[in-house]
Amino acid sequence: MPLVVAVGAHRFTCVELSDVDDLLAGAPTISFQFNPGDTFIGSKTINLARPDRWRMPADLAGLLWLHNQPPFAATARPNPEARRPLPRQLLLATGGGVHVD
């Protein structure tokens, strides 16, 4: 069975599908989300000259972004290098793997 992971974000985080697309494209971007009252947001060391690029592992058929506004549609991002492709039903529903209603 193909593994598909659903991802999304609360609408107040300002994390959007474009952030996921940037990550998949290997764009060297960084985003931090926190509240003014947070006393600790953690730490992370990043080499800005050579940031690690995240790639979908071969066992992952794709990502399914869940939109956080009505009508709560979803957008599929298939993994072109997956061992098992995204299910055909999702690809047909998205018109080629782009959008699912």
Backbone as a printed PyTorch tensor [residue, N CA C, xyz], in Angstrom:
tensor([[[  0.8360,  -1.1590,   0.0000],
         [  0.0000,   0.0000,   0.0000],
         [  0.8930,   1.2380,   0.0000]],

        [[  0.6430,   2.2010,  -0.8700],
         [  1.4340,   3.4320,  -0.9120],
         [  1.2360,   4.2710,   0.3490]],

        [[  2.2970,   4.8810,   0.8110],
         [  2.2450,   5.7540,   1.9770],
         [  2.0400,   7.1900,   1.5030]],

        [[  0.9570,   7.8190,   1.9550],
         [  0.6640,   9.2190,   1.6480],
         [  0.5270,   9.9360,   2.9840]],

        [[  1.2440,  11.0360,   3.1630],
         [  1.2010,  11.7830,   4.4110],
         [  0.4020,  13.0620,   4.1950]],

        [[ -0.5600,  13.2920,   5.0830],
         [ -1.3390,  14.5280,   5.0340],
         [ -0.6300,  15.5850,   5.8710]],

        [[ -0.4600,  16.7650,   5.3020],
         [  0.1830,  17.8770,   5.9990],
         [ -0.7280,  19.0920,   5.9140]],

        [[ -0.5570,  19.9830,   6.8450],
         [ -1.3410,  21.2110,   6.8620],
         [ -0.8820,  22.0720,   8.0110]],

        [[ -1.4720,  23.2150,   8.1570],
         [ -1.0880,  24.1260,   9.2290],
         [ -2.2990,  24.9200,   9.6760]],

        [[ -2.3080,  25.2820,  10.9460],
         [ -3.3460,  26.1530,  11.4690],
         [ -3.2710,  27.4810,  10.7180]],

        [[ -4.3910,  28.0750,  10.4060],
         [ -4.3920,  29.2680,   9.5650],
         [ -3.6680,  30.4550,  10.1860]],

        [[ -3.4620,  30.4540,  11.4940],
         [ -2.7760,  31.5780,  12.1290],
         [ -1.2530,  31.4300,  12.1400]],

        [[ -0.7380,  30.3270,  11.6290],
         [  0.7170,  30.1480,  11.6010],
         [  1.3530,  30.8160,  10.3900]],

        [[  0.5720,  31.1310,   9.3930],
         [  1.0580,  31.7060,   8.1330],
         [  1.8780,  30.7100,   7.3230]],

        [[  1.8760,  29.4400,   7.6670],
         [  2.5160,  28.4070,   6.8630],
         [  1.5210,  28.0000,   5.7930]],

        [[  1.9680,  28.0380,   4.5460],
         [  1.0740,  27.7730,   3.4260],
         [  1.6470,  26.7010,   2.5130]],

        [[  0.8540,  26.2960,   1.5300],
         [  1.2920,  25.3040,   0.5560],
         [  2.5640,  25.7680,  -0.1540]],

        [[  2.7000,  27.0610,  -0.3780],
         [  3.9110,  27.5730,  -1.0380],
         [  5.1620,  27.2610,  -0.2190]],

        [[  5.0400,  27.2180,   1.1150],
         [  6.1730,  26.8480,   1.9610],
         [  6.5610,  25.3830,   1.7280]],

        [[  5.5580,  24.5210,   1.5910],
         [  5.8170,  23.1010,   1.3030],
         [  6.4560,  22.9660,  -0.0780]],

        [[  5.9340,  23.7000,  -1.0570],
         [  6.5060,  23.6440,  -2.4060],
         [  7.9520,  24.1340,  -2.4150]],

        [[  8.2440,  25.1930,  -1.6470],
         [  9.6260,  25.6690,  -1.5450],
         [ 10.5240,  24.5990,  -0.9450]],

        [[ 10.0330,  23.9250,   0.0840],
         [ 10.7980,  22.8430,   0.7150],
         [ 11.0800,  21.7270,  -0.2840]],

        [[ 10.0560,  21.3350,  -1.0480],
         [ 10.2230,  20.2650,  -2.0300],
         [ 11.1610,  20.6680,  -3.1610]],

        [[ 11.1860,  21.9610,  -3.4880],
         [ 12.0490,  22.4550,  -4.5610],
         [ 13.4850,  22.6810,  -4.0860]],

        [[ 13.7090,  22.5560,  -2.7800],
         [ 15.0560,  22.7400,  -2.2600],
         [ 15.4360,  24.1920,  -2.0270]],

        [[ 14.4480,  25.0700,  -1.9560],
         [ 14.7380,  26.4860,  -1.7180],
         [ 15.3360,  26.6680,  -0.3230]],

        [[ 16.3910,  27.4580,  -0.2090],
         [ 17.0270,  27.6780,   1.0920],
         [ 16.2680,  28.7260,   1.9110]],

        [[ 15.1010,  28.3480,   2.4170],
         [ 14.2870,  29.2750,   3.1990],
         [ 14.1270,  28.7590,   4.6230]],

        [[ 13.9150,  29.6910,   5.5380],
         [ 13.7100,  29.3520,   6.9420],
         [ 12.4840,  30.1080,   7.4200]],

        [[ 11.6390,  29.4580,   8.1950],
         [ 10.4560,  30.1000,   8.7490],
         [ 10.3160,  29.7060,  10.2090]],

        [[ 10.0630,  30.6750,  11.0600],
         [  9.8320,  30.4100,  12.4810],
         [  8.4740,  30.9800,  12.8530]],

        [[  7.7090,  30.2360,  13.6020],
         [  6.3980,  30.6710,  14.0550],
         [  6.3600,  30.5710,  15.5710]],

        [[  6.0130,  31.6640,  16.2430],
         [  5.8870,  31.6470,  17.6920],
         [  5.0030,  32.7890,  18.1450]],

        [[  4.5660,  32.7310,  19.4010],
         [  3.7380,  33.7630,  20.0050],
         [  4.6140,  34.7050,  20.8160]],

        [[  4.2220,  35.9550,  20.9580],
         [  5.0300,  36.8930,  21.7420],
         [  5.2650,  36.4340,  23.1800]],

        [[  4.3580,  35.6740,  23.7640],
         [  4.5110,  35.2210,  25.1450],
         [  5.3260,  33.9520,  25.3200]],

        [[  5.7770,  33.3330,  24.2260],
         [  6.5580,  32.1000,  24.3300],
         [  7.8850,  32.3870,  25.0170]],

        [[  8.2220,  31.5760,  26.0270],
         [  9.4870,  31.7840,  26.7410],
         [ 10.6170,  30.9730,  26.1360]],

        [[ 10.3060,  29.9400,  25.3500],
         [ 11.3390,  29.1180,  24.7320],
         [ 10.8250,  28.6040,  23.4030]],

        [[ 11.5290,  28.8730,  22.3410],
         [ 11.1100,  28.3920,  21.0220],
         [ 12.0910,  27.3770,  20.4630]],

        [[ 13.0840,  26.9780,  21.2670],
         [ 14.0340,  25.9730,  20.8200],
         [ 15.2250,  26.5930,  20.1260]],

        [[ 16.1010,  25.7340,  19.6420],
         [ 17.2760,  26.2120,  18.9200],
         [ 17.5920,  25.2550,  17.7910]],

        [[ 18.1950,  25.7870,  16.7740],
         [ 18.5680,  24.9970,  15.6070],
         [ 19.7580,  25.6650,  14.9560]],

        [[ 20.7970,  24.9010,  14.6950],
         [ 21.9590,  25.4230,  13.9930],
         [ 21.8110,  25.1040,  12.5180]],

        [[ 21.9200,  26.1280,  11.6890],
         [ 21.7340,  25.9680,  10.2480],
         [ 22.9260,  26.5760,   9.5300]],

        [[ 23.4820,  25.8200,   8.6060],
         [ 24.5630,  26.3420,   7.7700],
         [ 23.9060,  27.0450,   6.5860]],

        [[ 23.8390,  28.3800,   6.6460],
         [ 23.1580,  29.1390,   5.5970],
         [ 23.8570,  29.0320,   4.2450]],

        [[ 25.1440,  28.7210,   4.2610],
         [ 25.8700,  28.5810,   3.0020],
         [ 25.4970,  27.2800,   2.2920]],

        [[ 25.1720,  26.2410,   3.0610],
         [ 24.8240,  24.9360,   2.4860],
         [ 23.7190,  24.2750,   3.3010]],

        [[ 22.4910,  24.7850,   3.2200],
         [ 21.4110,  24.1620,   3.9910],
         [ 21.1100,  22.7600,   3.4630]],

        [[ 20.7330,  21.8790,   4.3750],
         [ 20.3480,  20.5240,   3.9650],
         [ 19.0660,  20.5980,   3.1440]],

        [[ 19.0320,  19.8580,   2.0470],
         [ 17.8220,  19.8000,   1.2290],
         [ 17.0220,  18.5720,   1.6210]],

        [[ 15.7340,  18.7780,   1.9130],
         [ 14.8810,  17.6530,   2.2530],
         [ 14.3220,  17.0560,   0.9780]],

        [[ 14.3770,  15.7560,   0.8960],
         [ 13.8030,  15.0360,  -0.2450],
         [ 12.8190,  14.0050,   0.2890]],

        [[ 11.7730,  13.7870,  -0.4740],
         [ 10.8150,  12.7540,  -0.0810],
         [ 11.5060,  11.4040,  -0.1960]],

        [[ 11.4270,  10.5860,   0.8470],
         [ 12.0190,   9.2530,   0.7450],
         [ 11.2600,   8.3920,  -0.2660]],

        [[ 11.9200,   7.4020,  -0.8010],
         [ 11.3220,   6.5460,  -1.8360],
         [ 10.0880,   5.7960,  -1.3330]],

        [[  9.9850,   5.5800,  -0.0060],
         [  8.8180,   4.8840,   0.5390],
         [  7.5840,   5.7790,   0.6390]],

        [[  7.7480,   7.0720,   0.4240],
         [  6.6440,   8.0250,   0.5150],
         [  6.0780,   8.2920,  -0.8780]],

        [[  4.8020,   7.9400,  -1.0900],
         [  4.1710,   8.1310,  -2.3980],
         [  3.8710,   9.5940,  -2.6840]],

        [[  3.6500,  10.3730,  -1.6420],
         [  3.3730,  11.7900,  -1.8540],
         [  2.8440,  12.4600,  -0.6100]],

        [[  2.6810,  13.7690,  -0.7120],
         [  2.1220,  14.5770,   0.3600],
         [  0.7530,  15.0740,  -0.0660]],

        [[ -0.1320,  15.1950,   0.8860],
         [ -1.4660,  15.7120,   0.6300],
         [ -1.6820,  16.8990,   1.5660]],

        [[ -1.5970,  18.1260,   1.0170],
         [ -1.7670,  19.3470,   1.8080],
         [ -3.2510,  19.5680,   2.0600]],

        [[ -3.6210,  19.6960,   3.3320],
         [ -5.0100,  19.9290,   3.7120],
         [ -5.2200,  21.4240,   3.9200]],

        [[ -6.0450,  22.0240,   3.0990],
         [ -6.3200,  23.4560,   3.2160],
         [ -7.1220,  23.7240,   4.4870]],

        [[ -6.8360,  24.8380,   5.1490],
         [ -7.4500,  25.1110,   6.4490],
         [ -8.6190,  26.0920,   6.3800]],

        [[ -9.1500,  26.3290,   5.1940],
         [-10.3090,  27.1900,   5.0210],
         [-11.3860,  26.4090,   4.2730]],

        [[-12.6580,  26.6330,   4.6050],
         [-13.7210,  25.9480,   3.8630],
         [-13.5810,  26.2160,   2.3780]],

        [[-13.8180,  25.2800,   1.5090],
         [-14.4620,  23.9950,   1.7250],
         [-13.5030,  22.8640,   2.1020]],

        [[-12.3360,  23.1810,   2.6350],
         [-11.3730,  22.1950,   3.1270],
         [-10.9470,  21.1950,   2.0610]],

        [[-10.5430,  21.7110,   0.9350],
         [-10.0260,  20.8770,  -0.1480],
         [ -8.6120,  20.4190,   0.2160]],

        [[ -8.0090,  19.6710,  -0.6580],
         [ -6.6410,  19.1970,  -0.4640],
         [ -5.8820,  19.2960,  -1.7740]],

        [[ -4.5770,  19.4470,  -1.6850],
         [ -3.7200,  19.5100,  -2.8600],
         [ -2.6580,  18.4330,  -2.7460]],

        [[ -2.5390,  17.6070,  -3.7690],
         [ -1.5870,  16.4940,  -3.7520],
         [ -0.2570,  16.9080,  -4.3660]],

        [[  0.8230,  16.4260,  -3.7660],
         [  2.1720,  16.5870,  -4.3040],
         [  2.7820,  15.1930,  -4.3990]],

        [[  2.6690,  14.5280,  -5.5750],
         [  3.2100,  13.1800,  -5.7270],
         [  4.7390,  13.1840,  -5.6790]],

        [[  5.2950,  12.0840,  -5.2310],
         [  6.7420,  11.8890,  -5.2150],
         [  7.1320,  11.2160,  -6.5310]],

        [[  7.8550,  11.9040,  -7.4030],
         [  8.2160,  11.3050,  -8.6940],
         [  9.1840,  10.1290,  -8.5630]],

        [[  9.8390,   9.9910,  -7.4150],
         [ 10.8010,   8.9030,  -7.2160],
         [ 10.2970,   7.8430,  -6.2460]],

        [[  8.9800,   7.7830,  -6.0380],
         [  8.4020,   6.8290,  -5.0890],
         [  8.4780,   5.4010,  -5.6080]],

        [[  8.6930,   4.4660,  -4.6970],
         [  8.6670,   3.0410,  -5.0650],
         [  7.2680,   2.6310,  -5.4950]],

        [[  6.2730,   3.1710,  -4.8000],
         [  4.8690,   2.9490,  -5.1480],
         [  4.2600,   4.3190,  -5.4170]],

        [[  3.6940,   4.5330,  -6.5890],
         [  3.1670,   5.8620,  -6.9210],
         [  1.9290,   6.2210,  -6.0970]],

        [[  1.6210,   7.5000,  -6.0850],
         [  0.3990,   7.9760,  -5.4570],
         [ -0.7700,   7.2270,  -6.0890]],

        [[ -1.7650,   6.8180,  -5.3200],
         [ -2.8840,   6.0580,  -5.8960],
         [ -3.5180,   6.7790,  -7.0890]],

        [[ -3.8420,   5.9930,  -8.0940],
         [ -4.4030,   6.5290,  -9.3410],
         [ -5.6740,   7.3390,  -9.0870]],

        [[ -6.4850,   6.9010,  -8.0990],
         [ -7.7240,   7.6070,  -7.7840],
         [ -7.4390,   9.0420,  -7.3290]],

        [[ -6.3690,   9.2480,  -6.5690],
         [ -5.9990,  10.6000,  -6.1520],
         [ -5.5290,  11.4170,  -7.3440]],

        [[ -4.7570,  10.7930,  -8.2220],
         [ -4.2770,  11.5120,  -9.4060],
         [ -5.4340,  11.9100, -10.3140]],

        [[ -6.4130,  11.0150, -10.4970],
         [ -7.5640,  11.3320, -11.3380],
         [ -8.3960,  12.4360, -10.7110]],

        [[ -8.5960,  12.3770,  -9.3980],
         [ -9.3820,  13.3940,  -8.7140],
         [ -8.7240,  14.7500,  -8.7310]],

        [[ -7.3910,  14.7620,  -8.8800],
         [ -6.6690,  16.0180,  -8.8520],
         [ -6.4140,  16.5710, -10.2430]],

        [[ -6.8610,  15.8690, -11.2520],
         [ -6.5910,  16.3430, -12.6100],
         [ -5.1060,  16.2710, -12.9450]],

        [[ -4.4550,  15.1980, -12.5320],
         [ -3.0370,  15.0350, -12.8110],
         [ -2.1780,  15.1940, -11.5870]],

        [[ -2.7720,  15.1940, -10.4010],
         [ -1.9890,  15.2500,  -9.1810],
         [ -1.7910,  16.6400,  -8.6200]],

        [[ -2.6090,  17.6010,  -9.0510],
         [ -2.4110,  18.9610,  -8.5800],
         [ -3.3930,  19.3530,  -7.4990]],

        [[ -4.6730,  19.0610,  -7.6550],
         [ -5.6720,  19.5430,  -6.6950],
         [ -6.7530,  18.4940,  -6.4600]],

        [[ -7.1240,  18.3070,  -5.1990],
         [ -8.1780,  17.3750,  -4.8200],
         [ -9.2950,  18.1620,  -4.1570]],

        [[-10.5520,  17.9660,  -4.5820],
         [-11.6790,  18.6260,  -3.9150],
         [-12.3610,  17.6550,  -2.9780]]])
